[in-house]
Amino acid sequence: MEAFVSAVNDVVWSNALIFLCLGAGLFYSVLTRFAQVRHFKEMCKLLFSPNTSDKGISSFQALAVSLSGRVGVGNIAGVAAAIGFGGPGAIFWMWVVAFLGASTAYAESTLGQIYKTEEDGQYRGGPAYYFDRCLGQKWLAVLFAVSAIIACGVFLPGVQANAVGNAFTQVFGNGTMVSTSFGDVGSFKLVALAIILIVLAFIIFGGIKRIANFTQVVVPFMALGYIVLALIVVFLNLDKVGDIFYLIISDAFTAQAGFGAAIGWGVKRGIYSNEAGQGTGPHAAAAAEVDHPAQQGLVQAFSVYVDTIFVCTATALMILITQQYNIVGELPAGQFIVQNVDAATEVGSAAFTQMALFSVFGSFGEAFVGIALFFFAFTTILAYYFIAETNIAYLNRYFKGTIPLVIVKLVIMFMVAYGMVNNSGYIWTIGDIGVGLMAWINILGILAIFFVAKPALLCLSDYEEQKKKGGKIMFDPIKLGIKNATFWEKRLEKQSKDAE
């Protein structure tokens, strides 16, 4: 089974997808005149826009929900895996993916806002919606919706749970071994699993509002605490920082683990972590209450920076400064290119990060990573559920019924349990397939949308023009020649009647 999963992953994550992700980011960066740089100040300002309603959430809450999907295991265990398999140079390619991917995140999140709908008292949107309404390709919309449900409901939750289980084991040990149908599992890992399942069940039955209220508190607090610890490590080793950055940049082109490995692992882990181009961010973006779609596009572009430039870099600096890592070569398989820690340390887990903090803060640092990982992973699982729920809502226009949503809730909980007790390398491979499937469909789709209608670019130009003139920001899709943006057409009609 593992051999089959690895073979599928090799096909999904071929060089074609890696260069497609980089190419799409460059494409939208050039067309938006690098909006991710030009509008950085505006991004920060929009974060704290007070807009909210009974049907939508605020920009900050939307950021928190999307960050709950972006800031997760990929930032801690994923960065460690990128270094372990791709060398320090992989971090450089994660930065490249983040910088270029911020423009992709702008485009897909703006599209999510333009073509969102109001269903059952909530705002819904995402790739399925904009493929349907903008491209008019219902088959592509259905294909993405199905792939998103499978990826977020089946493939991805296990990755997050697996990392939590490994982190608990790293801190507390195995405890008493308990026999299960999956083999012998440590009692501490089972305790962590029970906590996750109980709280998860409570929240996912409460809808987007409950998810948003939870994540807007937990995600910023844990991310800030994590970055603060990383900064302490950096300041205690300021004399090494220059050498570390030189190592990352030089190794990006003369990689210890091989040039292809550095790019492959950097891009793969970068996309897994910040999700730019993957098609997951637009779901939270569409749920936000904003005056103009471009506003949420810019907020979501900023979230890519938070995820990769801040949190992932923090992890990388801690690991590299403290030299708590190994690098494994692809050929011959399993041979160490660099070995600084015990050979038994699992490369695909958060162990490198925990060991890095342990070397500076002792047991507190190791425990903090375990706690941070618990909350990061848990909020990411919530984001996965929300994405799956949104795509089920889209498919419900064709297949009515509440049973599919109940099934997804139960499947996610099962996959959390399955991922917690299984081999991390195997689970990461399954997760990569899920990410790759969505990325293929979404990136090809948003590139096609540009050539059909260019709505994301029209939105940006319109927003920039209104900001320059001053006054109330409004969005008129008809004036811009954007069709099928029915939510905004109805809102504009209502505003016009209220003004009379």
Secondary structure, 3 states (H helix, E strand, C coil): CHHHHHHHHHHHCCHHHHHHHHHHHHHHHHHCCCHHHHCHHHHHHHCCCCCCCCCCECHHHHHHHHHHHHCCHHHHHHHHHHHHHHCCHHHHHHHHHHHHHHHHHHHHHHHHHHCCEEECCEEECCHHHHHHHHHCCHHHHHHHHHHHHHHHHHHCHHHHHHHHHHHHHHHHCCCCEEEECCEEEEHHHHHHHHHHHHHHHHHHCCHHHHHHHHHHHHHHHHHHHHHHHHHHHHHHCHHHHHHHHHHHHHHCCCCCCCHHHHHHHHHHHHHHHHCCCCCCHHHHHHCECCCCHHHHHHHHHHHHHHHHHHHHHHHHHHHHHHCCCEEECCCCCCCEEEECCCCCCCCCCCHHHHHHHHHHHCHHHHHHHHHHHHHHHHHHHHHHHHHHHHHHHHHCCCCCCCHHHHHHHHHHHHHHHHHHCCCHHHHHHHHHHHHHHHHHHHHHHHHHHHHHCCHHHHHHHHHHHHHHHCCCCCCCCCCCCCCCCHHHHHHHHHHHHHHC
